[in-house]
Amino acid sequence: MAAFLDTAKAVPALVRDGLRGMPLGRTLGIVVLLKLFIMFAILRAFFFPNILGSRFDTDGERASHVGSQLVERGK
């Protein structure tokens, strides 16, 4: 467990040094950030619409619907 924590603490420094020190690292960092933006901002809006939010008004109605669907599909 200690080795994992040491590695987890070293990752931000490695990324920071890579983005700052190497031109290729900076380019790759920009590409990664651009891909993350595309995945979470653009694709989420088009492929994962908020269906429950548009069909039900309250959280209780949404929870009831999800619970009933889980029970029905689990049979």
mmCIF file of the N, C-alpha and C atoms, coordinates in Angstrom:
data_MODEL
# 
_entry.id   MODEL 
# 
loop_
_atom_site.group_PDB 
_atom_site.id 
_atom_site.type_symbol 
_atom_site.label_atom_id 
_atom_site.label_alt_id 
_atom_site.label_comp_id 
_atom_site.label_asym_id 
_atom_site.label_entity_id 
_atom_site.label_seq_id 
_atom_site.pdbx_PDB_ins_code 
_atom_site.Cartn_x 
_atom_site.Cartn_y 
_atom_site.Cartn_z 
_atom_site.occupancy 
_atom_site.B_iso_or_equiv 
_atom_site.pdbx_formal_charge 
_atom_site.auth_seq_id 
_atom_site.auth_comp_id 
_atom_site.auth_asym_id 
_atom_site.auth_atom_id 
_atom_site.pdbx_PDB_model_num 
ATOM 1   N N  . MET A 1 1  ? 0.821   -1.189  0.000   1.00 0.00 ? 1  MET A N  1 
ATOM 2   C CA . MET A 1 1  ? 0.000   0.000   0.000   1.00 0.00 ? 1  MET A CA 1 
ATOM 3   C C  . MET A 1 1  ? 0.868   1.257   0.000   1.00 0.00 ? 1  MET A C  1 
ATOM 4   N N  . ALA A 1 2  ? 1.989   1.204   0.715   1.00 0.00 ? 2  ALA A N  1 
ATOM 5   C CA . ALA A 1 2  ? 2.875   2.363   0.783   1.00 0.00 ? 2  ALA A CA 1 
ATOM 6   C C  . ALA A 1 2  ? 3.486   2.658   -0.585  1.00 0.00 ? 2  ALA A C  1 
ATOM 7   N N  . ALA A 1 3  ? 3.790   1.616   -1.356  1.00 0.00 ? 3  ALA A N  1 
ATOM 8   C CA . ALA A 1 3  ? 4.358   1.826   -2.687  1.00 0.00 ? 3  ALA A CA 1 
ATOM 9   C C  . ALA A 1 3  ? 3.344   2.516   -3.598  1.00 0.00 ? 3  ALA A C  1 
ATOM 10  N N  . PHE A 1 4  ? 2.083   2.135   -3.470  1.00 0.00 ? 4  PHE A N  1 
ATOM 11  C CA . PHE A 1 4  ? 1.035   2.768   -4.276  1.00 0.00 ? 4  PHE A CA 1 
ATOM 12  C C  . PHE A 1 4  ? 0.912   4.245   -3.933  1.00 0.00 ? 4  PHE A C  1 
ATOM 13  N N  . LEU A 1 5  ? 0.939   4.566   -2.638  1.00 0.00 ? 5  LEU A N  1 
ATOM 14  C CA . LEU A 1 5  ? 0.831   5.956   -2.224  1.00 0.00 ? 5  LEU A CA 1 
ATOM 15  C C  . LEU A 1 5  ? 2.025   6.776   -2.689  1.00 0.00 ? 5  LEU A C  1 
ATOM 16  N N  . ASP A 1 6  ? 3.216   6.194   -2.649  1.00 0.00 ? 6  ASP A N  1 
ATOM 17  C CA . ASP A 1 6  ? 4.401   6.890   -3.143  1.00 0.00 ? 6  ASP A CA 1 
ATOM 18  C C  . ASP A 1 6  ? 4.284   7.177   -4.633  1.00 0.00 ? 6  ASP A C  1 
ATOM 19  N N  . THR A 1 7  ? 3.783   6.203   -5.381  1.00 0.00 ? 7  THR A N  1 
ATOM 20  C CA . THR A 1 7  ? 3.595   6.384   -6.820  1.00 0.00 ? 7  THR A CA 1 
ATOM 21  C C  . THR A 1 7  ? 2.533   7.439   -7.096  1.00 0.00 ? 7  THR A C  1 
ATOM 22  N N  . ALA A 1 8  ? 1.437   7.387   -6.340  1.00 0.00 ? 8  ALA A N  1 
ATOM 23  C CA . ALA A 1 8  ? 0.362   8.360   -6.525  1.00 0.00 ? 8  ALA A CA 1 
ATOM 24  C C  . ALA A 1 8  ? 0.840   9.779   -6.215  1.00 0.00 ? 8  ALA A C  1 
ATOM 25  N N  . LYS A 1 9  ? 1.740   9.922   -5.252  1.00 0.00 ? 9  LYS A N  1 
ATOM 26  C CA . LYS A 1 9  ? 2.278   11.246  -4.931  1.00 0.00 ? 9  LYS A CA 1 
ATOM 27  C C  . LYS A 1 9  ? 3.268   11.733  -5.987  1.00 0.00 ? 9  LYS A C  1 
ATOM 28  N N  . ALA A 1 10 ? 3.920   10.816  -6.697  1.00 0.00 ? 10 ALA A N  1 
ATOM 29  C CA . ALA A 1 10 ? 4.920   11.189  -7.692  1.00 0.00 ? 10 ALA A CA 1 
ATOM 30  C C  . ALA A 1 10 ? 4.301   11.563  -9.035  1.00 0.00 ? 10 ALA A C  1 
ATOM 31  N N  . VAL A 1 11 ? 3.091   11.106  -9.310  1.00 0.00 ? 11 VAL A N  1 
ATOM 32  C CA . VAL A 1 11 ? 2.469   11.343  -10.618 1.00 0.00 ? 11 VAL A CA 1 
ATOM 33  C C  . VAL A 1 11 ? 2.280   12.824  -10.919 1.00 0.00 ? 11 VAL A C  1 
ATOM 34  N N  . PRO A 1 12 ? 1.709   13.638  -10.018 1.00 0.00 ? 12 PRO A N  1 
ATOM 35  C CA . PRO A 1 12 ? 1.542   15.063  -10.363 1.00 0.00 ? 12 PRO A CA 1 
ATOM 36  C C  . PRO A 1 12 ? 2.862   15.768  -10.689 1.00 0.00 ? 12 PRO A C  1 
ATOM 37  N N  . ALA A 1 13 ? 3.920   15.446  -9.962  1.00 0.00 ? 13 ALA A N  1 
ATOM 38  C CA . ALA A 1 13 ? 5.220   16.061  -10.252 1.00 0.00 ? 13 ALA A CA 1 
ATOM 39  C C  . ALA A 1 13 ? 5.740   15.624  -11.613 1.00 0.00 ? 13 ALA A C  1 
ATOM 40  N N  . LEU A 1 14 ? 5.547   14.368  -11.943 1.00 0.00 ? 14 LEU A N  1 
ATOM 41  C CA . LEU A 1 14 ? 5.968   13.857  -13.244 1.00 0.00 ? 14 LEU A CA 1 
ATOM 42  C C  . LEU A 1 14 ? 5.227   14.559  -14.370 1.00 0.00 ? 14 LEU A C  1 
ATOM 43  N N  . VAL A 1 15 ? 3.919   14.720  -14.213 1.00 0.00 ? 15 VAL A N  1 
ATOM 44  C CA . VAL A 1 15 ? 3.122   15.407  -15.232 1.00 0.00 ? 15 VAL A CA 1 
ATOM 45  C C  . VAL A 1 15 ? 3.541   16.861  -15.339 1.00 0.00 ? 15 VAL A C  1 
ATOM 46  N N  . ARG A 1 16 ? 3.718   17.520  -14.199 1.00 0.00 ? 16 ARG A N  1 
ATOM 47  C CA . ARG A 1 16 ? 4.105   18.930  -14.207 1.00 0.00 ? 16 ARG A CA 1 
ATOM 48  C C  . ARG A 1 16 ? 5.452   19.124  -14.895 1.00 0.00 ? 16 ARG A C  1 
ATOM 49  N N  . ASP A 1 17 ? 6.422   18.285  -14.568 1.00 0.00 ? 17 ASP A N  1 
ATOM 50  C CA . ASP A 1 17 ? 7.750   18.399  -15.178 1.00 0.00 ? 17 ASP A CA 1 
ATOM 51  C C  . ASP A 1 17 ? 7.711   18.075  -16.662 1.00 0.00 ? 17 ASP A C  1 
ATOM 52  N N  . GLY A 1 18 ? 6.894   17.109  -17.032 1.00 0.00 ? 18 GLY A N  1 
ATOM 53  C CA . GLY A 1 18 ? 6.786   16.752  -18.441 1.00 0.00 ? 18 GLY A CA 1 
ATOM 54  C C  . GLY A 1 18 ? 6.149   17.853  -19.262 1.00 0.00 ? 18 GLY A C  1 
ATOM 55  N N  . LEU A 1 19 ? 5.135   18.495  -18.717 1.00 0.00 ? 19 LEU A N  1 
ATOM 56  C CA . LEU A 1 19 ? 4.473   19.578  -19.444 1.00 0.00 ? 19 LEU A CA 1 
ATOM 57  C C  . LEU A 1 19 ? 5.341   20.816  -19.522 1.00 0.00 ? 19 LEU A C  1 
ATOM 58  N N  . ARG A 1 20 ? 6.163   21.025  -18.498 1.00 0.00 ? 20 ARG A N  1 
ATOM 59  C CA . ARG A 1 20 ? 6.990   22.216  -18.464 1.00 0.00 ? 20 ARG A CA 1 
ATOM 60  C C  . ARG A 1 20 ? 8.286   22.049  -19.237 1.00 0.00 ? 20 ARG A C  1 
ATOM 61  N N  . GLY A 1 21 ? 8.882   20.869  -19.187 1.00 0.00 ? 21 GLY A N  1 
ATOM 62  C CA . GLY A 1 21 ? 10.230  20.707  -19.687 1.00 0.00 ? 21 GLY A CA 1 
ATOM 63  C C  . GLY A 1 21 ? 10.358  20.287  -21.140 1.00 0.00 ? 21 GLY A C  1 
ATOM 64  N N  . MET A 1 22 ? 9.431   19.509  -21.641 1.00 0.00 ? 22 MET A N  1 
ATOM 65  C CA . MET A 1 22 ? 9.592   18.964  -22.989 1.00 0.00 ? 22 MET A CA 1 
ATOM 66  C C  . MET A 1 22 ? 8.513   19.509  -23.918 1.00 0.00 ? 22 MET A C  1 
ATOM 67  N N  . PRO A 1 23 ? 8.903   19.962  -25.105 1.00 0.00 ? 23 PRO A N  1 
ATOM 68  C CA . PRO A 1 23 ? 7.894   20.439  -26.054 1.00 0.00 ? 23 PRO A CA 1 
ATOM 69  C C  . PRO A 1 23 ? 6.913   19.331  -26.450 1.00 0.00 ? 23 PRO A C  1 
ATOM 70  N N  . LEU A 1 24 ? 7.397   18.124  -26.603 1.00 0.00 ? 24 LEU A N  1 
ATOM 71  C CA . LEU A 1 24 ? 6.505   17.020  -26.948 1.00 0.00 ? 24 LEU A CA 1 
ATOM 72  C C  . LEU A 1 24 ? 5.556   16.741  -25.794 1.00 0.00 ? 24 LEU A C  1 
ATOM 73  N N  . GLY A 1 25 ? 6.038   16.830  -24.571 1.00 0.00 ? 25 GLY A N  1 
ATOM 74  C CA . GLY A 1 25 ? 5.192   16.630  -23.404 1.00 0.00 ? 25 GLY A CA 1 
ATOM 75  C C  . GLY A 1 25 ? 4.087   17.666  -23.321 1.00 0.00 ? 25 GLY A C  1 
ATOM 76  N N  . ARG A 1 26 ? 4.401   18.882  -23.653 1.00 0.00 ? 26 ARG A N  1 
ATOM 77  C CA . ARG A 1 26 ? 3.398   19.948  -23.649 1.00 0.00 ? 26 ARG A CA 1 
ATOM 78  C C  . ARG A 1 26 ? 2.338   19.680  -24.714 1.00 0.00 ? 26 ARG A C  1 
ATOM 79  N N  . THR A 1 27 ? 2.771   19.258  -25.900 1.00 0.00 ? 27 THR A N  1 
ATOM 80  C CA . THR A 1 27 ? 1.835   18.953  -26.979 1.00 0.00 ? 27 THR A CA 1 
ATOM 81  C C  . THR A 1 27 ? 0.934   17.793  -26.593 1.00 0.00 ? 27 THR A C  1 
ATOM 82  N N  . LEU A 1 28 ? 1.526   16.752  -26.024 1.00 0.00 ? 28 LEU A N  1 
ATOM 83  C CA . LEU A 1 28 ? 0.724   15.605  -25.608 1.00 0.00 ? 28 LEU A CA 1 
ATOM 84  C C  . LEU A 1 28 ? -0.236  15.981  -24.488 1.00 0.00 ? 28 LEU A C  1 
ATOM 85  N N  . GLY A 1 29 ? 0.181   16.833  -23.590 1.00 0.00 ? 29 GLY A N  1 
ATOM 86  C CA . GLY A 1 29 ? -0.708  17.298  -22.528 1.00 0.00 ? 29 GLY A CA 1 
ATOM 87  C C  . GLY A 1 29 ? -1.900  18.056  -23.070 1.00 0.00 ? 29 GLY A C  1 
ATOM 88  N N  . ILE A 1 30 ? -1.654  18.901  -24.064 1.00 0.00 ? 30 ILE A N  1 
ATOM 89  C CA . ILE A 1 30 ? -2.746  19.646  -24.699 1.00 0.00 ? 30 ILE A CA 1 
ATOM 90  C C  . ILE A 1 30 ? -3.702  18.693  -25.399 1.00 0.00 ? 30 ILE A C  1 
ATOM 91  N N  . VAL A 1 31 ? -3.164  17.688  -26.080 1.00 0.00 ? 31 VAL A N  1 
ATOM 92  C CA . VAL A 1 31 ? -4.008  16.702  -26.762 1.00 0.00 ? 31 VAL A CA 1 
ATOM 93  C C  . VAL A 1 31 ? -4.866  15.952  -25.751 1.00 0.00 ? 31 VAL A C  1 
ATOM 94  N N  . VAL A 1 32 ? -4.281  15.545  -24.635 1.00 0.00 ? 32 VAL A N  1 
ATOM 95  C CA . VAL A 1 32 ? -5.039  14.827  -23.604 1.00 0.00 ? 32 VAL A CA 1 
ATOM 96  C C  . VAL A 1 32 ? -6.150  15.709  -23.050 1.00 0.00 ? 32 VAL A C  1 
ATOM 97  N N  . LEU A 1 33 ? -5.852  16.955  -22.730 1.00 0.00 ? 33 LEU A N  1 
ATOM 98  C CA . LEU A 1 33 ? -6.872  17.856  -22.204 1.00 0.00 ? 33 LEU A CA 1 
ATOM 99  C C  . LEU A 1 33 ? -7.978  18.116  -23.226 1.00 0.00 ? 33 LEU A C  1 
ATOM 100 N N  . LEU A 1 34 ? -7.617  18.245  -24.493 1.00 0.00 ? 34 LEU A N  1 
ATOM 101 C CA . LEU A 1 34 ? -8.609  18.429  -25.548 1.00 0.00 ? 34 LEU A CA 1 
ATOM 102 C C  . LEU A 1 34 ? -9.512  17.212  -25.673 1.00 0.00 ? 34 LEU A C  1 
ATOM 103 N N  . LYS A 1 35 ? -8.930  16.014  -25.615 1.00 0.00 ? 35 LYS A N  1 
ATOM 104 C CA . LYS A 1 35 ? -9.732  14.794  -25.689 1.00 0.00 ? 35 LYS A CA 1 
ATOM 105 C C  . LYS A 1 35 ? -10.675 14.681  -24.496 1.00 0.00 ? 35 LYS A C  1 
ATOM 106 N N  . LEU A 1 36 ? -10.192 15.022  -23.309 1.00 0.00 ? 36 LEU A N  1 
ATOM 107 C CA . LEU A 1 36 ? -11.061 14.987  -22.136 1.00 0.00 ? 36 LEU A CA 1 
ATOM 108 C C  . LEU A 1 36 ? -12.219 15.968  -22.271 1.00 0.00 ? 36 LEU A C  1 
ATOM 109 N N  . PHE A 1 37 ? -11.933 17.145  -22.791 1.00 0.00 ? 37 PHE A N  1 
ATOM 110 C CA . PHE A 1 37 ? -12.989 18.125  -23.008 1.00 0.00 ? 37 PHE A CA 1 
ATOM 111 C C  . PHE A 1 37 ? -14.024 17.595  -23.990 1.00 0.00 ? 37 PHE A C  1 
ATOM 112 N N  . ILE A 1 38 ? -13.564 17.015  -25.083 1.00 0.00 ? 38 ILE A N  1 
ATOM 113 C CA . ILE A 1 38 ? -14.487 16.463  -26.077 1.00 0.00 ? 38 ILE A CA 1 
ATOM 114 C C  . ILE A 1 38 ? -15.325 15.350  -25.476 1.00 0.00 ? 38 ILE A C  1 
ATOM 115 N N  . MET A 1 39 ? -14.684 14.457  -24.729 1.00 0.00 ? 39 MET A N  1 
ATOM 116 C CA . MET A 1 39 ? -15.409 13.324  -24.156 1.00 0.00 ? 39 MET A CA 1 
ATOM 117 C C  . MET A 1 39 ? -16.471 13.776  -23.154 1.00 0.00 ? 39 MET A C  1 
ATOM 118 N N  . PHE A 1 40 ? -16.122 14.679  -22.268 1.00 0.00 ? 40 PHE A N  1 
ATOM 119 C CA . PHE A 1 40 ? -17.032 15.012  -21.185 1.00 0.00 ? 40 PHE A CA 1 
ATOM 120 C C  . PHE A 1 40 ? -17.995 16.143  -21.517 1.00 0.00 ? 40 PHE A C  1 
ATOM 121 N N  . ALA A 1 41 ? -17.629 17.067  -22.342 1.00 0.00 ? 41 ALA A N  1 
ATOM 122 C CA . ALA A 1 41 ? -18.499 18.209  -22.608 1.00 0.00 ? 41 ALA A CA 1 
ATOM 123 C C  . ALA A 1 41 ? -19.360 17.995  -23.850 1.00 0.00 ? 41 ALA A C  1 
ATOM 124 N N  . ILE A 1 42 ? -18.746 17.588  -24.931 1.00 0.00 ? 42 ILE A N  1 
ATOM 125 C CA . ILE A 1 42 ? -19.472 17.511  -26.192 1.00 0.00 ? 42 ILE A CA 1 
ATOM 126 C C  . ILE A 1 42 ? -20.225 16.202  -26.331 1.00 0.00 ? 42 ILE A C  1 
ATOM 127 N N  . LEU A 1 43 ? -19.550 15.072  -26.145 1.00 0.00 ? 43 LEU A N  1 
ATOM 128 C CA . LEU A 1 43 ? -20.212 13.780  -26.321 1.00 0.00 ? 43 LEU A CA 1 
ATOM 129 C C  . LEU A 1 43 ? -21.312 13.569  -25.289 1.00 0.00 ? 43 LEU A C  1 
ATOM 130 N N  . ARG A 1 44 ? -21.101 14.034  -24.079 1.00 0.00 ? 44 ARG A N  1 
ATOM 131 C CA . ARG A 1 44 ? -22.120 13.864  -23.042 1.00 0.00 ? 44 ARG A CA 1 
ATOM 132 C C  . ARG A 1 44 ? -23.403 14.589  -23.419 1.00 0.00 ? 44 ARG A C  1 
ATOM 133 N N  . ALA A 1 45 ? -23.286 15.756  -24.001 1.00 0.00 ? 45 ALA A N  1 
ATOM 134 C CA . ALA A 1 45 ? -24.472 16.523  -24.367 1.00 0.00 ? 45 ALA A CA 1 
ATOM 135 C C  . ALA A 1 45 ? -25.276 15.845  -25.471 1.00 0.00 ? 45 ALA A C  1 
ATOM 136 N N  . PHE A 1 46 ? -24.599 15.184  -26.406 1.00 0.00 ? 46 PHE A N  1 
ATOM 137 C CA . PHE A 1 46 ? -25.316 14.590  -27.536 1.00 0.00 ? 46 PHE A CA 1 
ATOM 138 C C  . PHE A 1 46 ? -25.730 13.150  -27.308 1.00 0.00 ? 46 PHE A C  1 
ATOM 139 N N  . PHE A 1 47 ? -24.922 12.365  -26.619 1.00 0.00 ? 47 PHE A N  1 
ATOM 140 C CA . PHE A 1 47 ? -25.198 10.939  -26.500 1.00 0.00 ? 47 PHE A CA 1 
ATOM 141 C C  . PHE A 1 47 ? -25.785 10.517  -25.167 1.00 0.00 ? 47 PHE A C  1 
ATOM 142 N N  . PHE A 1 48 ? -25.750 11.373  -24.165 1.00 0.00 ? 48 PHE A N  1 
ATOM 143 C CA . PHE A 1 48 ? -26.284 11.038  -22.860 1.00 0.00 ? 48 PHE A CA 1 
ATOM 144 C C  . PHE A 1 48 ? -27.233 12.134  -22.385 1.00 0.00 ? 48 PHE A C  1 
ATOM 145 N N  . PRO A 1 49 ? -28.392 12.261  -23.017 1.00 0.00 ? 49 PRO A N  1 
ATOM 146 C CA . PRO A 1 49 ? -29.323 13.304  -22.602 1.00 0.00 ? 49 PRO A CA 1 
ATOM 147 C C  . PRO A 1 49 ? -29.936 12.982  -21.235 1.00 0.00 ? 49 PRO A C  1 
ATOM 148 N N  . ASN A 1 50 ? -30.431 13.983  -20.572 1.00 0.00 ? 50 ASN A N  1 
ATOM 149 C CA . ASN A 1 50 ? -31.028 13.837  -19.248 1.00 0.00 ? 50 ASN A CA 1 
ATOM 150 C C  . ASN A 1 50 ? -32.489 13.430  -19.407 1.00 0.00 ? 50 ASN A C  1 
ATOM 151 N N  . ILE A 1 51 ? -32.718 12.162  -19.660 1.00 0.00 ? 51 ILE A N  1 
ATOM 152 C CA . ILE A 1 51 ? -34.066 11.665  -19.924 1.00 0.00 ? 51 ILE A CA 1 
ATOM 153 C C  . ILE A 1 51 ? -34.927 11.741  -18.668 1.00 0.00 ? 51 ILE A C  1 
ATOM 154 N N  . LEU A 1 52 ? -34.369 11.328  -17.533 1.00 0.00 ? 52 LEU A N  1 
ATOM 155 C CA . LEU A 1 52 ? -35.152 11.361  -16.298 1.00 0.00 ? 52 LEU A CA 1 
ATOM 156 C C  . LEU A 1 52 ? -35.531 12.796  -15.920 1.00 0.00 ? 52 LEU A C  1 
ATOM 157 N N  . GLY A 1 53 ? -34.639 13.725  -16.164 1.00 0.00 ? 53 GLY A N  1 
ATOM 158 C CA . GLY A 1 53 ? -34.923 15.121  -15.834 1.00 0.00 ? 53 GLY A CA 1 
ATOM 159 C C  . GLY A 1 53 ? -36.031 15.712  -16.685 1.00 0.00 ? 53 GLY A C  1 
ATOM 160 N N  . SER A 1 54 ? -36.172 15.223  -17.905 1.00 0.00 ? 54 SER A N  1 
ATOM 161 C CA . SER A 1 54 ? -37.210 15.759  -18.781 1.00 0.00 ? 54 SER A CA 1 
ATOM 162 C C  . SER A 1 54 ? -38.557 15.067  -18.580 1.00 0.00 ? 54 SER A C  1 
ATOM 163 N N  . ARG A 1 55 ? -38.560 13.831  -18.066 1.00 0.00 ? 55 ARG A N  1 
ATOM 164 C CA . ARG A 1 55 ? -39.820 13.096  -17.901 1.00 0.00 ? 55 ARG A CA 1 
ATOM 165 C C  . ARG A 1 55 ? -40.440 13.235  -16.517 1.00 0.00 ? 55 ARG A C  1 
ATOM 166 N N  . PHE A 1 56 ? -39.627 13.507  -15.502 1.00 0.00 ? 56 PHE A N  1 
ATOM 167 C CA . PHE A 1 56 ? -40.121 13.552  -14.133 1.00 0.00 ? 56 PHE A CA 1 
ATOM 168 C C  . PHE A 1 56 ? -39.733 14.872  -13.492 1.00 0.00 ? 56 PHE A C  1 
ATOM 169 N N  . ASP A 1 57 ? -40.610 15.364  -12.611 1.00 0.00 ? 57 ASP A N  1 
ATOM 170 C CA . ASP A 1 57 ? -40.391 16.679  -12.010 1.00 0.00 ? 57 ASP A CA 1 
ATOM 171 C C  . ASP A 1 57 ? -39.575 16.636  -10.720 1.00 0.00 ? 57 ASP A C  1 
ATOM 172 N N  . THR A 1 58 ? -39.768 15.609  -9.907  1.00 0.00 ? 58 THR A N  1 
ATOM 173 C CA . THR A 1 58 ? -39.098 15.585  -8.606  1.00 0.00 ? 58 THR A CA 1 
ATOM 174 C C  . THR A 1 58 ? -38.126 14.409  -8.511  1.00 0.00 ? 58 THR A C  1 
ATOM 175 N N  . ASP A 1 59 ? -37.229 14.497  -7.544  1.00 0.00 ? 59 ASP A N  1 
ATOM 176 C CA . ASP A 1 59 ? -36.280 13.410  -7.308  1.00 0.00 ? 59 ASP A CA 1 
ATOM 177 C C  . ASP A 1 59 ? -36.988 12.139  -6.860  1.00 0.00 ? 59 ASP A C  1 
ATOM 178 N N  . GLY A 1 60 ? -38.064 12.298  -6.114  1.00 0.00 ? 60 GLY A N  1 
ATOM 179 C CA . GLY A 1 60 ? -38.820 11.132  -5.658  1.00 0.00 ? 60 GLY A CA 1 
ATOM 180 C C  . GLY A 1 60 ? -39.424 10.350  -6.815  1.00 0.00 ? 60 GLY A C  1 
ATOM 181 N N  . GLU A 1 61 ? -39.968 11.063  -7.796  1.00 0.00 ? 61 GLU A N  1 
ATOM 182 C CA . GLU A 1 61 ? -40.530 10.400  -8.976  1.00 0.00 ? 61 GLU A CA 1 
ATOM 183 C C  . GLU A 1 61 ? -39.440 9.685   -9.769  1.00 0.00 ? 61 GLU A C  1 
ATOM 184 N N  . ARG A 1 62 ? -38.297 10.324  -9.895  1.00 0.00 ? 62 ARG A N  1 
ATOM 185 C CA . ARG A 1 62 ? -37.177 9.706   -10.614 1.00 0.00 ? 62 ARG A CA 1 
ATOM 186 C C  . ARG A 1 62 ? -36.707 8.449   -9.899  1.00 0.00 ? 62 ARG A C  1 
ATOM 187 N N  . ALA A 1 63 ? -36.571 8.526   -8.584  1.00 0.00 ? 63 ALA A N  1 
ATOM 188 C CA . ALA A 1 63 ? -36.119 7.379   -7.801  1.00 0.00 ? 63 ALA A CA 1 
ATOM 189 C C  . ALA A 1 63 ? -37.115 6.234   -7.884  1.00 0.00 ? 63 ALA A C  1 
ATOM 190 N N  . SER A 1 64 ? -38.380 6.550   -7.822  1.00 0.00 ? 64 SER A N  1 
ATOM 191 C CA . SER A 1 64 ? -39.416 5.519   -7.919  1.00 0.00 ? 64 SER A CA 1 
ATOM 192 C C  . SER A 1 64 ? -39.371 4.827   -9.281  1.00 0.00 ? 64 SER A C  1 
ATOM 193 N N  . HIS A 1 65 ? -39.217 5.601   -10.333 1.00 0.00 ? 65 HIS A N  1 
ATOM 194 C CA . HIS A 1 65 ? -39.152 5.027   -11.677 1.00 0.00 ? 65 HIS A CA 1 
ATOM 195 C C  . HIS A 1 65 ? -37.927 4.129   -11.837 1.00 0.00 ? 65 HIS A C  1 
ATOM 196 N N  . VAL A 1 66 ? -36.771 4.593   -11.395 1.00 0.00 ? 66 VAL A N  1 
ATOM 197 C CA . VAL A 1 66 ? -35.549 3.798   -11.505 1.00 0.00 ? 66 VAL A CA 1 
ATOM 198 C C  . VAL A 1 66 ? -35.669 2.521   -10.691 1.00 0.00 ? 66 VAL A C  1 
ATOM 199 N N  . GLY A 1 67 ? -36.206 2.615   -9.489  1.00 0.00 ? 67 GLY A N  1 
ATOM 200 C CA . GLY A 1 67 ? -36.389 1.432   -8.658  1.00 0.00 ? 67 GLY A CA 1 
ATOM 201 C C  . GLY A 1 67 ? -37.320 0.422   -9.296  1.00 0.00 ? 67 GLY A C  1 
ATOM 202 N N  . SER A 1 68 ? -38.426 0.895   -9.858  1.00 0.00 ? 68 SER A N  1 
ATOM 203 C CA . SER A 1 68 ? -39.367 -0.041  -10.494 1.00 0.00 ? 68 SER A CA 1 
ATOM 204 C C  . SER A 1 68 ? -38.746 -0.678  -11.735 1.00 0.00 ? 68 SER A C  1 
ATOM 205 N N  . GLN A 1 69 ? -37.953 0.072   -12.471 1.00 0.00 ? 69 GLN A N  1 
ATOM 206 C CA . GLN A 1 69 ? -37.294 -0.515  -13.658 1.00 0.00 ? 69 GLN A CA 1 
ATOM 207 C C  . GLN A 1 69 ? -36.269 -1.559  -13.264 1.00 0.00 ? 69 GLN A C  1 
ATOM 208 N N  . LEU A 1 70 ? -35.539 -1.324  -12.190 1.00 0.00 ? 70 LEU A N  1 
ATOM 209 C CA . LEU A 1 70 ? -34.560 -2.309  -11.734 1.00 0.00 ? 70 LEU A CA 1 
ATOM 210 C C  . LEU A 1 70 ? -35.248 -3.593  -11.291 1.00 0.00 ? 70 LEU A C  1 
ATOM 211 N N  . VAL A 1 71 ? -36.373 -3.461  -10.611 1.00 0.00 ? 71 VAL A N  1 
ATOM 212 C CA . VAL A 1 71 ? -37.096 -4.640  -10.148 1.00 0.00 ? 71 VAL A CA 1 
ATOM 213 C C  . VAL A 1 71 ? -37.682 -5.412  -11.325 1.00 0.00 ? 71 VAL A C  1 
ATOM 214 N N  . GLU A 1 72 ? -38.296 -4.682  -12.270 1.00 0.00 ? 72 GLU A N  1 
ATOM 215 C CA . GLU A 1 72 ? -38.914 -5.349  -13.423 1.00 0.00 ? 72 GLU A CA 1 
ATOM 216 C C  . GLU A 1 72 ? -37.889 -6.047  -14.301 1.00 0.00 ? 72 GLU A C  1 
ATOM 217 N N  . ARG A 1 73 ? -36.773 -5.438  -14.536 1.00 0.00 ? 73 ARG A N  1 
ATOM 218 C CA . ARG A 1 73 ? -35.751 -6.027  -15.417 1.00 0.00 ? 73 ARG A CA 1 
ATOM 219 C C  . ARG A 1 73 ? -34.957 -7.120  -14.718 1.00 0.00 ? 73 ARG A C  1 
ATOM 220 N N  . GLY A 1 74 ? -34.996 -7.141  -13.395 1.00 0.00 ? 74 GLY A N  1 
ATOM 221 C CA . GLY A 1 74 ? -34.284 -8.144  -12.645 1.00 0.00 ? 74 GLY A CA 1 
ATOM 222 C C  . GLY A 1 74 ? -35.006 -9.487  -12.576 1.00 0.00 ? 74 GLY A C  1 
ATOM 223 N N  . LYS A 1 75 ? -36.258 -9.506  -12.993 1.00 0.00 ? 75 LYS A N  1 
ATOM 224 C CA . LYS A 1 75 ? -37.056 -10.744 -12.925 1.00 0.00 ? 75 LYS A CA 1 
ATOM 225 C C  . LYS A 1 75 ? -36.664 -11.721 -13.991 1.00 0.00 ? 75 LYS A C  1 
# 
